[in-house]
Amino acid sequence: MARLERAVAQALEEIGSLRERARMAEDRVRRLEDLLDGQEETGEGPGRLVDRLEVVEAENRELRDRLEEGREVVDRLLSRIRFLEEQG
């Protein structure tokens, strides 16, 4: 009988935990929906945000490429400086 009571207590505890998690998830969904509604009112709906994200990601790729090219130029200049120092 004690074993059954423990099992029931654990089940009730788990149900309570699941209810709390469900409530938290519902609150989060509600906040996200409110956020999306606000974005749509300002003309920044999800589609527009995705478009902007794609533009920013493309710009980031371009900047990373330019940084890499700059590093290569700096490395070449450093090599030349070292060579000239060794010659002098």
N, C-alpha and C positions, 0 to 999 in steps of 0.2 A: 504494500500500500504506500509506503514512504517513497518508493521508487516512482510510482505513478504520480504522486504529489510533486516530486521534483521535476518530472517530465512536464507536467502541466504548468508549473511555475516557470520553467525555462521557456515553454512555448508562449506563455503570456508575456514574458519579458521580451522575447523576440518580436512578438506582435507589436508591442509598445515601441520598440526600436524601429521597426519597419514603418509604423505610422508616423513617427517623428521624421524619418528620412523622407517619406512621401510628402509630408507637409513642407519640409525644407525644399524639396525639388519643385513643388508647386509654387512656392514663394519665388524661387529663382526663375522659373518659367514666366511668372507674372512680371517680375522686374525686367526680364529680357524683352517681353512683349511690349511693355511700356517704353523701353528704350527704342525698340524698332519703330513703334508708333511715333515717337518724338522725332526720329530720324526722317521718317516719311513726310512728316509735316513740314520739315525744313528743306525738303527736296533731296535729302541724303538717305534715300531708302537703301535697302540691302544691295540692290543691283548697282546703284551708283557707288556704294562703298567698295564693292568688288572691283568695279572699273578703276577706282582710284588706287586700290591696293595693287592691281596689276601694273599700273603706271609707276608706282613707287618701287615695286620689285624690279621692273625693267631699269629704272634709274639707278637702283642699287647695283645691279649687275654691271651697268656701264661704269659706274664709279669704281667698283672693285677692279674692273679691267684696267681703267686708267691708273689706279694706284699701283697695280702690278707692273704696268709699263713704266711708271715713274721709278719704282724700285729697281727695275732692270737698268734704267739710265743711271741712277745713283750708283749701282754696283759697278757699272762700266767706268764711271768717272773715278770711283775709288780705286779701281784697278789701275787706271792710268796714273793717278797720283802716286800710288805705291811704286809703280814702275819708274816714274820720274824721280822719286826720292831715292830709289836704289841706284839710279844712274848718276845722281849728283853727289 
